[in-house]
Amino acid sequence: MRKEREQFISGGYSTDYGESDDGVHCIAAQIFELDETVAGAIWISGPAKRMPKSCFCEVGSKVSTASHRISRLIPETE
């Protein structure tokens, strides 16, 4: 858990190496509101053969970038 937390903090995304579903890998990133509360998350999932761990850094970076873009689109609430 600590290793995963550090990965999220340093890379901006979290990974699932088939822990939830055998043979399925997932990469996720949080979406934040303006006050930095979590509004939701986005993720990508795929079969381990098509999304091996070796591509996690590249895909994780894209998922993180997308989550930041979405976060900036959330309107300010009153």
mmCIF file of the N, C-alpha and C atoms, coordinates in Angstrom:
data_MODEL
# 
_entry.id   MODEL 
# 
loop_
_atom_site.group_PDB 
_atom_site.id 
_atom_site.type_symbol 
_atom_site.label_atom_id 
_atom_site.label_alt_id 
_atom_site.label_comp_id 
_atom_site.label_asym_id 
_atom_site.label_entity_id 
_atom_site.label_seq_id 
_atom_site.pdbx_PDB_ins_code 
_atom_site.Cartn_x 
_atom_site.Cartn_y 
_atom_site.Cartn_z 
_atom_site.occupancy 
_atom_site.B_iso_or_equiv 
_atom_site.pdbx_formal_charge 
_atom_site.auth_seq_id 
_atom_site.auth_comp_id 
_atom_site.auth_asym_id 
_atom_site.auth_atom_id 
_atom_site.pdbx_PDB_model_num 
ATOM 1   N N  . MET A 1 1  ? 0.821   -1.186  0.000   1.00 0.00 ? 1  MET A N  1 
ATOM 2   C CA . MET A 1 1  ? 0.000   0.000   0.000   1.00 0.00 ? 1  MET A CA 1 
ATOM 3   C C  . MET A 1 1  ? 0.871   1.259   0.000   1.00 0.00 ? 1  MET A C  1 
ATOM 4   N N  . ARG A 1 2  ? 1.919   1.262   0.795   1.00 0.00 ? 2  ARG A N  1 
ATOM 5   C CA . ARG A 1 2  ? 2.804   2.434   0.829   1.00 0.00 ? 2  ARG A CA 1 
ATOM 6   C C  . ARG A 1 2  ? 3.495   2.646   -0.512  1.00 0.00 ? 2  ARG A C  1 
ATOM 7   N N  . LYS A 1 3  ? 3.928   1.543   -1.125  1.00 0.00 ? 3  LYS A N  1 
ATOM 8   C CA . LYS A 1 3  ? 4.575   1.633   -2.433  1.00 0.00 ? 3  LYS A CA 1 
ATOM 9   C C  . LYS A 1 3  ? 3.609   2.226   -3.454  1.00 0.00 ? 3  LYS A C  1 
ATOM 10  N N  . GLU A 1 4  ? 2.373   1.781   -3.432  1.00 0.00 ? 4  GLU A N  1 
ATOM 11  C CA . GLU A 1 4  ? 1.364   2.292   -4.360  1.00 0.00 ? 4  GLU A CA 1 
ATOM 12  C C  . GLU A 1 4  ? 1.086   3.763   -4.099  1.00 0.00 ? 4  GLU A C  1 
ATOM 13  N N  . ARG A 1 5  ? 1.035   4.150   -2.836  1.00 0.00 ? 5  ARG A N  1 
ATOM 14  C CA . ARG A 1 5  ? 0.813   5.558   -2.481  1.00 0.00 ? 5  ARG A CA 1 
ATOM 15  C C  . ARG A 1 5  ? 1.945   6.427   -3.017  1.00 0.00 ? 5  ARG A C  1 
ATOM 16  N N  . GLU A 1 6  ? 3.170   5.959   -2.866  1.00 0.00 ? 6  GLU A N  1 
ATOM 17  C CA . GLU A 1 6  ? 4.327   6.709   -3.376  1.00 0.00 ? 6  GLU A CA 1 
ATOM 18  C C  . GLU A 1 6  ? 4.275   6.823   -4.896  1.00 0.00 ? 6  GLU A C  1 
ATOM 19  N N  . GLN A 1 7  ? 3.857   5.744   -5.555  1.00 0.00 ? 7  GLN A N  1 
ATOM 20  C CA . GLN A 1 7  ? 3.718   5.774   -7.019  1.00 0.00 ? 7  GLN A CA 1 
ATOM 21  C C  . GLN A 1 7  ? 2.704   6.824   -7.422  1.00 0.00 ? 7  GLN A C  1 
ATOM 22  N N  . PHE A 1 8  ? 1.584   6.874   -6.706  1.00 0.00 ? 8  PHE A N  1 
ATOM 23  C CA . PHE A 1 8  ? 0.555   7.853   -7.024  1.00 0.00 ? 8  PHE A CA 1 
ATOM 24  C C  . PHE A 1 8  ? 1.064   9.271   -6.810  1.00 0.00 ? 8  PHE A C  1 
ATOM 25  N N  . ILE A 1 9  ? 1.738   9.499   -5.706  1.00 0.00 ? 9  ILE A N  1 
ATOM 26  C CA . ILE A 1 9  ? 2.245   10.839  -5.402  1.00 0.00 ? 9  ILE A CA 1 
ATOM 27  C C  . ILE A 1 9  ? 3.274   11.279  -6.433  1.00 0.00 ? 9  ILE A C  1 
ATOM 28  N N  . SER A 1 10 ? 4.202   10.409  -6.778  1.00 0.00 ? 10 SER A N  1 
ATOM 29  C CA . SER A 1 10 ? 5.266   10.799  -7.712  1.00 0.00 ? 10 SER A CA 1 
ATOM 30  C C  . SER A 1 10 ? 4.805   10.816  -9.160  1.00 0.00 ? 10 SER A C  1 
ATOM 31  N N  . GLY A 1 11 ? 3.946   9.881   -9.551  1.00 0.00 ? 11 GLY A N  1 
ATOM 32  C CA . GLY A 1 11 ? 3.548   9.789   -10.950 1.00 0.00 ? 11 GLY A CA 1 
ATOM 33  C C  . GLY A 1 11 ? 2.191   10.360  -11.282 1.00 0.00 ? 11 GLY A C  1 
ATOM 34  N N  . GLY A 1 12 ? 1.356   10.562  -10.275 1.00 0.00 ? 12 GLY A N  1 
ATOM 35  C CA . GLY A 1 12 ? 0.029   11.109  -10.512 1.00 0.00 ? 12 GLY A CA 1 
ATOM 36  C C  . GLY A 1 12 ? -0.996  10.078  -10.936 1.00 0.00 ? 12 GLY A C  1 
ATOM 37  N N  . TYR A 1 13 ? -0.659  8.812   -10.812 1.00 0.00 ? 13 TYR A N  1 
ATOM 38  C CA . TYR A 1 13 ? -1.599  7.765   -11.174 1.00 0.00 ? 13 TYR A CA 1 
ATOM 39  C C  . TYR A 1 13 ? -1.386  6.544   -10.295 1.00 0.00 ? 13 TYR A C  1 
ATOM 40  N N  . SER A 1 14 ? -2.375  5.669   -10.302 1.00 0.00 ? 14 SER A N  1 
ATOM 41  C CA . SER A 1 14 ? -2.326  4.444   -9.522  1.00 0.00 ? 14 SER A CA 1 
ATOM 42  C C  . SER A 1 14 ? -2.488  3.260   -10.464 1.00 0.00 ? 14 SER A C  1 
ATOM 43  N N  . THR A 1 15 ? -1.977  2.101   -10.067 1.00 0.00 ? 15 THR A N  1 
ATOM 44  C CA . THR A 1 15 ? -2.032  0.930   -10.941 1.00 0.00 ? 15 THR A CA 1 
ATOM 45  C C  . THR A 1 15 ? -2.652  -0.268  -10.241 1.00 0.00 ? 15 THR A C  1 
ATOM 46  N N  . ASP A 1 16 ? -3.180  -1.154  -11.032 1.00 0.00 ? 16 ASP A N  1 
ATOM 47  C CA . ASP A 1 16 ? -3.725  -2.424  -10.564 1.00 0.00 ? 16 ASP A CA 1 
ATOM 48  C C  . ASP A 1 16 ? -3.148  -3.496  -11.478 1.00 0.00 ? 16 ASP A C  1 
ATOM 49  N N  . TYR A 1 17 ? -2.304  -4.336  -10.933 1.00 0.00 ? 17 TYR A N  1 
ATOM 50  C CA . TYR A 1 17 ? -1.645  -5.393  -11.695 1.00 0.00 ? 17 TYR A CA 1 
ATOM 51  C C  . TYR A 1 17 ? -2.448  -6.687  -11.663 1.00 0.00 ? 17 TYR A C  1 
ATOM 52  N N  . GLY A 1 18 ? -3.732  -6.589  -11.902 1.00 0.00 ? 18 GLY A N  1 
ATOM 53  C CA . GLY A 1 18 ? -4.562  -7.781  -11.895 1.00 0.00 ? 18 GLY A CA 1 
ATOM 54  C C  . GLY A 1 18 ? -5.037  -8.189  -10.518 1.00 0.00 ? 18 GLY A C  1 
ATOM 55  N N  . GLU A 1 19 ? -4.894  -7.300  -9.511  1.00 0.00 ? 19 GLU A N  1 
ATOM 56  C CA . GLU A 1 19 ? -5.345  -7.647  -8.161  1.00 0.00 ? 19 GLU A CA 1 
ATOM 57  C C  . GLU A 1 19 ? -6.863  -7.801  -8.095  1.00 0.00 ? 19 GLU A C  1 
ATOM 58  N N  . SER A 1 20 ? -7.581  -6.953  -8.829  1.00 0.00 ? 20 SER A N  1 
ATOM 59  C CA . SER A 1 20 ? -9.047  -7.019  -8.799  1.00 0.00 ? 20 SER A CA 1 
ATOM 60  C C  . SER A 1 20 ? -9.582  -8.116  -9.712  1.00 0.00 ? 20 SER A C  1 
ATOM 61  N N  . ASP A 1 21 ? -9.058  -8.165  -10.913 1.00 0.00 ? 21 ASP A N  1 
ATOM 62  C CA . ASP A 1 21 ? -9.463  -9.175  -11.894 1.00 0.00 ? 21 ASP A CA 1 
ATOM 63  C C  . ASP A 1 21 ? -8.212  -9.798  -12.483 1.00 0.00 ? 21 ASP A C  1 
ATOM 64  N N  . ASP A 1 22 ? -8.086  -11.092 -12.349 1.00 0.00 ? 22 ASP A N  1 
ATOM 65  C CA . ASP A 1 22 ? -6.920  -11.792 -12.849 1.00 0.00 ? 22 ASP A CA 1 
ATOM 66  C C  . ASP A 1 22 ? -6.768  -11.563 -14.356 1.00 0.00 ? 22 ASP A C  1 
ATOM 67  N N  . GLY A 1 23 ? -5.577  -11.141 -14.769 1.00 0.00 ? 23 GLY A N  1 
ATOM 68  C CA . GLY A 1 23 ? -5.299  -10.936 -16.183 1.00 0.00 ? 23 GLY A CA 1 
ATOM 69  C C  . GLY A 1 23 ? -5.723  -9.592  -16.730 1.00 0.00 ? 23 GLY A C  1 
ATOM 70  N N  . VAL A 1 24 ? -6.207  -8.689  -15.861 1.00 0.00 ? 24 VAL A N  1 
ATOM 71  C CA . VAL A 1 24 ? -6.631  -7.354  -16.293 1.00 0.00 ? 24 VAL A CA 1 
ATOM 72  C C  . VAL A 1 24 ? -5.822  -6.315  -15.534 1.00 0.00 ? 24 VAL A C  1 
ATOM 73  N N  . HIS A 1 25 ? -5.183  -5.426  -16.259 1.00 0.00 ? 25 HIS A N  1 
ATOM 74  C CA . HIS A 1 25 ? -4.418  -4.338  -15.655 1.00 0.00 ? 25 HIS A CA 1 
ATOM 75  C C  . HIS A 1 25 ? -5.210  -3.037  -15.782 1.00 0.00 ? 25 HIS A C  1 
ATOM 76  N N  . CYS A 1 26 ? -5.070  -2.173  -14.781 1.00 0.00 ? 26 CYS A N  1 
ATOM 77  C CA . CYS A 1 26 ? -5.773  -0.892  -14.765 1.00 0.00 ? 26 CYS A CA 1 
ATOM 78  C C  . CYS A 1 26 ? -4.817  0.207   -14.336 1.00 0.00 ? 26 CYS A C  1 
ATOM 79  N N  . ILE A 1 27 ? -5.063  1.395   -14.866 1.00 0.00 ? 27 ILE A N  1 
ATOM 80  C CA . ILE A 1 27 ? -4.317  2.589   -14.463 1.00 0.00 ? 27 ILE A CA 1 
ATOM 81  C C  . ILE A 1 27 ? -5.352  3.679   -14.233 1.00 0.00 ? 27 ILE A C  1 
ATOM 82  N N  . ALA A 1 28 ? -5.273  4.367   -13.092 1.00 0.00 ? 28 ALA A N  1 
ATOM 83  C CA . ALA A 1 28 ? -6.280  5.364   -12.725 1.00 0.00 ? 28 ALA A CA 1 
ATOM 84  C C  . ALA A 1 28 ? -5.645  6.642   -12.212 1.00 0.00 ? 28 ALA A C  1 
ATOM 85  N N  . ALA A 1 29 ? -6.399  7.730   -12.327 1.00 0.00 ? 29 ALA A N  1 
ATOM 86  C CA . ALA A 1 29 ? -5.972  9.022   -11.788 1.00 0.00 ? 29 ALA A CA 1 
ATOM 87  C C  . ALA A 1 29 ? -7.199  9.765   -11.266 1.00 0.00 ? 29 ALA A C  1 
ATOM 88  N N  . GLN A 1 30 ? -7.001  10.527  -10.227 1.00 0.00 ? 30 GLN A N  1 
ATOM 89  C CA . GLN A 1 30 ? -8.095  11.270  -9.606  1.00 0.00 ? 30 GLN A CA 1 
ATOM 90  C C  . GLN A 1 30 ? -8.396  12.547  -10.374 1.00 0.00 ? 30 GLN A C  1 
ATOM 91  N N  . ILE A 1 31 ? -9.660  12.954  -10.315 1.00 0.00 ? 31 ILE A N  1 
ATOM 92  C CA . ILE A 1 31 ? -10.108 14.234  -10.847 1.00 0.00 ? 31 ILE A CA 1 
ATOM 93  C C  . ILE A 1 31 ? -10.463 15.098  -9.647  1.00 0.00 ? 31 ILE A C  1 
ATOM 94  N N  . PHE A 1 32 ? -9.948  16.324  -9.636  1.00 0.00 ? 32 PHE A N  1 
ATOM 95  C CA . PHE A 1 32 ? -10.121 17.210  -8.492  1.00 0.00 ? 32 PHE A CA 1 
ATOM 96  C C  . PHE A 1 32 ? -10.986 18.412  -8.827  1.00 0.00 ? 32 PHE A C  1 
ATOM 97  N N  . GLU A 1 33 ? -11.727 18.864  -7.831  1.00 0.00 ? 33 GLU A N  1 
ATOM 98  C CA . GLU A 1 33 ? -12.448 20.130  -7.928  1.00 0.00 ? 33 GLU A CA 1 
ATOM 99  C C  . GLU A 1 33 ? -11.458 21.255  -7.625  1.00 0.00 ? 33 GLU A C  1 
ATOM 100 N N  . LEU A 1 34 ? -11.892 22.492  -7.788  1.00 0.00 ? 34 LEU A N  1 
ATOM 101 C CA . LEU A 1 34 ? -11.002 23.630  -7.563  1.00 0.00 ? 34 LEU A CA 1 
ATOM 102 C C  . LEU A 1 34 ? -10.444 23.688  -6.144  1.00 0.00 ? 34 LEU A C  1 
ATOM 103 N N  . ASP A 1 35 ? -11.236 23.223  -5.168  1.00 0.00 ? 35 ASP A N  1 
ATOM 104 C CA . ASP A 1 35 ? -10.768 23.246  -3.784  1.00 0.00 ? 35 ASP A CA 1 
ATOM 105 C C  . ASP A 1 35 ? -9.946  22.003  -3.433  1.00 0.00 ? 35 ASP A C  1 
ATOM 106 N N  . GLU A 1 36 ? -9.578  21.236  -4.454  1.00 0.00 ? 36 GLU A N  1 
ATOM 107 C CA . GLU A 1 36 ? -8.729  20.046  -4.343  1.00 0.00 ? 36 GLU A CA 1 
ATOM 108 C C  . GLU A 1 36 ? -9.409  18.852  -3.688  1.00 0.00 ? 36 GLU A C  1 
ATOM 109 N N  . THR A 1 37 ? -10.745 18.893  -3.551  1.00 0.00 ? 37 THR A N  1 
ATOM 110 C CA . THR A 1 37 ? -11.445 17.692  -3.126  1.00 0.00 ? 37 THR A CA 1 
ATOM 111 C C  . THR A 1 37 ? -11.592 16.782  -4.347  1.00 0.00 ? 37 THR A C  1 
ATOM 112 N N  . VAL A 1 38 ? -11.678 15.503  -4.100  1.00 0.00 ? 38 VAL A N  1 
ATOM 113 C CA . VAL A 1 38 ? -11.781 14.547  -5.197  1.00 0.00 ? 38 VAL A CA 1 
ATOM 114 C C  . VAL A 1 38 ? -13.196 14.568  -5.760  1.00 0.00 ? 38 VAL A C  1 
ATOM 115 N N  . ALA A 1 39 ? -13.299 14.792  -7.068  1.00 0.00 ? 39 ALA A N  1 
ATOM 116 C CA . ALA A 1 39 ? -14.593 14.820  -7.745  1.00 0.00 ? 39 ALA A CA 1 
ATOM 117 C C  . ALA A 1 39 ? -14.896 13.479  -8.408  1.00 0.00 ? 39 ALA A C  1 
ATOM 118 N N  . GLY A 1 40 ? -13.868 12.713  -8.684  1.00 0.00 ? 40 GLY A N  1 
ATOM 119 C CA . GLY A 1 40 ? -14.055 11.434  -9.355  1.00 0.00 ? 40 GLY A CA 1 
ATOM 120 C C  . GLY A 1 40 ? -12.718 10.870  -9.789  1.00 0.00 ? 40 GLY A C  1 
ATOM 121 N N  . ALA A 1 41 ? -12.758 9.988   -10.740 1.00 0.00 ? 41 ALA A N  1 
ATOM 122 C CA . ALA A 1 41 ? -11.542 9.369   -11.248 1.00 0.00 ? 41 ALA A CA 1 
ATOM 123 C C  . ALA A 1 41 ? -11.769 8.914   -12.682 1.00 0.00 ? 41 ALA A C  1 
ATOM 124 N N  . ILE A 1 42 ? -10.677 8.767   -13.399 1.00 0.00 ? 42 ILE A N  1 
ATOM 125 C CA . ILE A 1 42 ? -10.728 8.140   -14.716 1.00 0.00 ? 42 ILE A CA 1 
ATOM 126 C C  . ILE A 1 42 ? -9.740  6.988   -14.698 1.00 0.00 ? 42 ILE A C  1 
ATOM 127 N N  . TRP A 1 43 ? -9.982  6.000   -15.541 1.00 0.00 ? 43 TRP A N  1 
ATOM 128 C CA . TRP A 1 43 ? -9.050  4.875   -15.599 1.00 0.00 ? 43 TRP A CA 1 
ATOM 129 C C  . TRP A 1 43 ? -9.127  4.220   -16.964 1.00 0.00 ? 43 TRP A C  1 
ATOM 130 N N  . ILE A 1 44 ? -8.138  3.450   -17.213 1.00 0.00 ? 44 ILE A N  1 
ATOM 131 C CA . ILE A 1 44 ? -8.090  2.626   -18.402 1.00 0.00 ? 44 ILE A CA 1 
ATOM 132 C C  . ILE A 1 44 ? -7.780  1.209   -17.940 1.00 0.00 ? 44 ILE A C  1 
ATOM 133 N N  . SER A 1 45 ? -8.458  0.251   -18.545 1.00 0.00 ? 45 SER A N  1 
ATOM 134 C CA . SER A 1 45 ? -8.253  -1.156  -18.208 1.00 0.00 ? 45 SER A CA 1 
ATOM 135 C C  . SER A 1 45 ? -8.014  -1.934  -19.492 1.00 0.00 ? 45 SER A C  1 
ATOM 136 N N  . GLY A 1 46 ? -7.267  -2.990  -19.369 1.00 0.00 ? 46 GLY A N  1 
ATOM 137 C CA . GLY A 1 46 ? -7.041  -3.828  -20.531 1.00 0.00 ? 46 GLY A CA 1 
ATOM 138 C C  . GLY A 1 46 ? -6.456  -5.167  -20.140 1.00 0.00 ? 46 GLY A C  1 
ATOM 139 N N  . PRO A 1 47 ? -6.553  -6.129  -21.053 1.00 0.00 ? 47 PRO A N  1 
ATOM 140 C CA . PRO A 1 47 ? -5.948  -7.431  -20.789 1.00 0.00 ? 47 PRO A CA 1 
ATOM 141 C C  . PRO A 1 47 ? -4.443  -7.270  -20.577 1.00 0.00 ? 47 PRO A C  1 
ATOM 142 N N  . ALA A 1 48 ? -3.908  -8.014  -19.645 1.00 0.00 ? 48 ALA A N  1 
ATOM 143 C CA . ALA A 1 48 ? -2.482  -7.906  -19.326 1.00 0.00 ? 48 ALA A CA 1 
ATOM 144 C C  . ALA A 1 48 ? -1.604  -8.102  -20.558 1.00 0.00 ? 48 ALA A C  1 
ATOM 145 N N  . LYS A 1 49 ? -2.028  -8.934  -21.481 1.00 0.00 ? 49 LYS A N  1 
ATOM 146 C CA . LYS A 1 49 ? -1.235  -9.168  -22.690 1.00 0.00 ? 49 LYS A CA 1 
ATOM 147 C C  . LYS A 1 49 ? -1.179  -7.940  -23.590 1.00 0.00 ? 49 LYS A C  1 
ATOM 148 N N  . ARG A 1 50 ? -2.231  -7.138  -23.590 1.00 0.00 ? 50 ARG A N  1 
ATOM 149 C CA . ARG A 1 50 ? -2.260  -5.939  -24.432 1.00 0.00 ? 50 ARG A CA 1 
ATOM 150 C C  . ARG A 1 50 ? -1.797  -4.701  -23.691 1.00 0.00 ? 50 ARG A C  1 
ATOM 151 N N  . MET A 1 51 ? -1.788  -4.743  -22.359 1.00 0.00 ? 51 MET A N  1 
ATOM 152 C CA . MET A 1 51 ? -1.340  -3.612  -21.546 1.00 0.00 ? 51 MET A CA 1 
ATOM 153 C C  . MET A 1 51 ? -0.374  -4.146  -20.486 1.00 0.00 ? 51 MET A C  1 
ATOM 154 N N  . PRO A 1 52 ? 0.832   -4.536  -20.927 1.00 0.00 ? 52 PRO A N  1 
ATOM 155 C CA . PRO A 1 52 ? 1.807   -5.084  -19.981 1.00 0.00 ? 52 PRO A CA 1 
ATOM 156 C C  . PRO A 1 52 ? 2.349   -4.004  -19.043 1.00 0.00 ? 52 PRO A C  1 
ATOM 157 N N  . LYS A 1 53 ? 2.935   -4.436  -17.953 1.00 0.00 ? 53 LYS A N  1 
ATOM 158 C CA . LYS A 1 53 ? 3.506   -3.497  -16.980 1.00 0.00 ? 53 LYS A CA 1 
ATOM 159 C C  . LYS A 1 53 ? 4.530   -2.565  -17.621 1.00 0.00 ? 53 LYS A C  1 
ATOM 160 N N  . SER A 1 54 ? 5.188   -3.021  -18.672 1.00 0.00 ? 54 SER A N  1 
ATOM 161 C CA . SER A 1 54 ? 6.213   -2.201  -19.325 1.00 0.00 ? 54 SER A CA 1 
ATOM 162 C C  . SER A 1 54 ? 5.651   -0.927  -19.954 1.00 0.00 ? 54 SER A C  1 
ATOM 163 N N  . CYS A 1 55 ? 4.345   -0.867  -20.181 1.00 0.00 ? 55 CYS A N  1 
ATOM 164 C CA . CYS A 1 55 ? 3.759   0.341   -20.772 1.00 0.00 ? 55 CYS A CA 1 
ATOM 165 C C  . CYS A 1 55 ? 3.073   1.219   -19.722 1.00 0.00 ? 55 CYS A C  1 
ATOM 166 N N  . PHE A 1 56 ? 3.123   0.818   -18.449 1.00 0.00 ? 56 PHE A N  1 
ATOM 167 C CA . PHE A 1 56 ? 2.428   1.565   -17.404 1.00 0.00 ? 56 PHE A CA 1 
ATOM 168 C C  . PHE A 1 56 ? 2.905   3.008   -17.275 1.00 0.00 ? 56 PHE A C  1 
ATOM 169 N N  . CYS A 1 57 ? 4.180   3.239   -17.400 1.00 0.00 ? 57 CYS A N  1 
ATOM 170 C CA . CYS A 1 57 ? 4.700   4.605   -17.248 1.00 0.00 ? 57 CYS A CA 1 
ATOM 171 C C  . CYS A 1 57 ? 4.134   5.515   -18.339 1.00 0.00 ? 57 CYS A C  1 
ATOM 172 N N  . GLU A 1 58 ? 4.183   5.063   -19.562 1.00 0.00 ? 58 GLU A N  1 
ATOM 173 C CA . GLU A 1 58 ? 3.677   5.866   -20.684 1.00 0.00 ? 58 GLU A CA 1 
ATOM 174 C C  . GLU A 1 58 ? 2.168   6.079   -20.585 1.00 0.00 ? 58 GLU A C  1 
ATOM 175 N N  . VAL A 1 59 ? 1.431   5.003   -20.362 1.00 0.00 ? 59 VAL A N  1 
ATOM 176 C CA . VAL A 1 59 ? -0.024  5.104   -20.270 1.00 0.00 ? 59 VAL A CA 1 
ATOM 177 C C  . VAL A 1 59 ? -0.425  5.876   -19.013 1.00 0.00 ? 59 VAL A C  1 
ATOM 178 N N  . GLY A 1 60 ? 0.263   5.631   -17.908 1.00 0.00 ? 60 GLY A N  1 
ATOM 179 C CA . GLY A 1 60 ? -0.030  6.345   -16.670 1.00 0.00 ? 60 GLY A CA 1 
ATOM 180 C C  . GLY A 1 60 ? 0.134   7.839   -16.822 1.00 0.00 ? 60 GLY A C  1 
ATOM 181 N N  . SER A 1 61 ? 1.155   8.249   -17.540 1.00 0.00 ? 61 SER A N  1 
ATOM 182 C CA . SER A 1 61 ? 1.376   9.671   -17.793 1.00 0.00 ? 61 SER A CA 1 
ATOM 183 C C  . SER A 1 61 ? 0.219   10.270  -18.590 1.00 0.00 ? 61 SER A C  1 
ATOM 184 N N  . LYS A 1 62 ? -0.270  9.537   -19.561 1.00 0.00 ? 62 LYS A N  1 
ATOM 185 C CA . LYS A 1 62 ? -1.404  10.021  -20.368 1.00 0.00 ? 62 LYS A CA 1 
ATOM 186 C C  . LYS A 1 62 ? -2.685  10.089  -19.552 1.00 0.00 ? 62 LYS A C  1 
ATOM 187 N N  . VAL A 1 63 ? -2.926  9.102   -18.710 1.00 0.00 ? 63 VAL A N  1 
ATOM 188 C CA . VAL A 1 63 ? -4.114  9.110   -17.856 1.00 0.00 ? 63 VAL A CA 1 
ATOM 189 C C  . VAL A 1 63 ? -4.036  10.277  -16.868 1.00 0.00 ? 63 VAL A C  1 
ATOM 190 N N  . SER A 1 64 ? -2.858  10.497  -16.296 1.00 0.00 ? 64 SER A N  1 
ATOM 191 C CA . SER A 1 64 ? -2.665  11.603  -15.362 1.00 0.00 ? 64 SER A CA 1 
ATOM 192 C C  . SER A 1 64 ? -2.882  12.948  -16.050 1.00 0.00 ? 64 SER A C  1 
ATOM 193 N N  . THR A 1 65 ? -2.337  13.106  -17.238 1.00 0.00 ? 65 THR A N  1 
ATOM 194 C CA . THR A 1 65 ? -2.526  14.346  -17.996 1.00 0.00 ? 65 THR A CA 1 
ATOM 195 C C  . THR A 1 65 ? -3.999  14.579  -18.294 1.00 0.00 ? 65 THR A C  1 
ATOM 196 N N  . ALA A 1 66 ? -4.705  13.528  -18.693 1.00 0.00 ? 66 ALA A N  1 
ATOM 197 C CA . ALA A 1 66 ? -6.141  13.654  -18.974 1.00 0.00 ? 66 ALA A CA 1 
ATOM 198 C C  . ALA A 1 66 ? -6.915  14.050  -17.722 1.00 0.00 ? 66 ALA A C  1 
ATOM 199 N N  . SER A 1 67 ? -6.555  13.477  -16.572 1.00 0.00 ? 67 SER A N  1 
ATOM 200 C CA . SER A 1 67 ? -7.277  13.818  -15.340 1.00 0.00 ? 67 SER A CA 1 
ATOM 201 C C  . SER A 1 67 ? -7.056  15.279  -14.961 1.00 0.00 ? 67 SER A C  1 
ATOM 202 N N  . HIS A 1 68 ? -5.849  15.788  -15.198 1.00 0.00 ? 68 HIS A N  1 
ATOM 203 C CA . HIS A 1 68 ? -5.579  17.206  -14.921 1.00 0.00 ? 68 HIS A CA 1 
ATOM 204 C C  . HIS A 1 68 ? -6.392  18.106  -15.851 1.00 0.00 ? 68 HIS A C  1 
ATOM 205 N N  . ARG A 1 69 ? -6.487  17.726  -17.105 1.00 0.00 ? 69 ARG A N  1 
ATOM 206 C CA . ARG A 1 69 ? -7.280  18.514  -18.063 1.00 0.00 ? 69 ARG A CA 1 
ATOM 207 C C  . ARG A 1 69 ? -8.750  18.533  -17.662 1.00 0.00 ? 69 ARG A C  1 
ATOM 208 N N  . ILE A 1 70 ? -9.270  17.374  -17.290 1.00 0.00 ? 70 ILE A N  1 
ATOM 209 C CA . ILE A 1 70 ? -10.671 17.299  -16.863 1.00 0.00 ? 70 ILE A CA 1 
ATOM 210 C C  . ILE A 1 70 ? -10.878 18.128  -15.600 1.00 0.00 ? 70 ILE A C  1 
ATOM 211 N N  . SER A 1 71 ? -9.946  18.047  -14.657 1.00 0.00 ? 71 SER A N  1 
ATOM 212 C CA . SER A 1 71 ? -10.055 18.810  -13.406 1.00 0.00 ? 71 SER A CA 1 
ATOM 213 C C  . SER A 1 71 ? -10.172 20.303  -13.689 1.00 0.00 ? 71 SER A C  1 
ATOM 214 N N  . ARG A 1 72 ? -9.431  20.785  -14.672 1.00 0.00 ? 72 ARG A N  1 
ATOM 215 C CA . ARG A 1 72 ? -9.471  22.218  -15.004 1.00 0.00 ? 72 ARG A CA 1 
ATOM 216 C C  . ARG A 1 72 ? -10.805 22.624  -15.630 1.00 0.00 ? 72 ARG A C  1 
ATOM 217 N N  . LEU A 1 73 ? -11.562 21.683  -16.147 1.00 0.00 ? 73 LEU A N  1 
ATOM 218 C CA . LEU A 1 73 ? -12.843 21.979  -16.791 1.00 0.00 ? 73 LEU A CA 1 
ATOM 219 C C  . LEU A 1 73 ? -14.019 22.026  -15.817 1.00 0.00 ? 73 LEU A C  1 
ATOM 220 N N  . ILE A 1 74 ? -13.790 21.561  -14.586 1.00 0.00 ? 74 ILE A N  1 
ATOM 221 C CA . ILE A 1 74 ? -14.877 21.547  -13.605 1.00 0.00 ? 74 ILE A CA 1 
ATOM 222 C C  . ILE A 1 74 ? -15.157 22.984  -13.162 1.00 0.00 ? 74 ILE A C  1 
ATOM 223 N N  . PRO A 1 75 ? -16.414 23.418  -13.306 1.00 0.00 ? 75 PRO A N  1 
ATOM 224 C CA . PRO A 1 75 ? -16.731 24.806  -12.936 1.00 0.00 ? 75 PRO A CA 1 
ATOM 225 C C  . PRO A 1 75 ? -16.689 25.014  -11.427 1.00 0.00 ? 75 PRO A C  1 
ATOM 226 N N  . GLU A 1 76 ? -16.438 26.237  -11.052 1.00 0.00 ? 76 GLU A N  1 
ATOM 227 C CA . GLU A 1 76 ? -16.414 26.597  -9.632  1.00 0.00 ? 76 GLU A CA 1 
ATOM 228 C C  . GLU A 1 76 ? -17.856 26.567  -9.111  1.00 0.00 ? 76 GLU A C  1 
ATOM 229 N N  . THR A 1 77 ? -18.035 25.974  -7.927  1.00 0.00 ? 77 THR A N  1 
ATOM 230 C CA . THR A 1 77 ? -19.356 25.938  -7.319  1.00 0.00 ? 77 THR A CA 1 
ATOM 231 C C  . THR A 1 77 ? -19.435 26.994  -6.227  1.00 0.00 ? 77 THR A C  1 
ATOM 232 N N  . GLU A 1 78 ? -20.649 27.425  -5.953  1.00 0.00 ? 78 GLU A N  1 
ATOM 233 C CA . GLU A 1 78 ? -20.835 28.453  -4.932  1.00 0.00 ? 78 GLU A CA 1 
ATOM 234 C C  . GLU A 1 78 ? -21.268 27.863  -3.621  1.00 0.00 ? 78 GLU A C  1 
# 
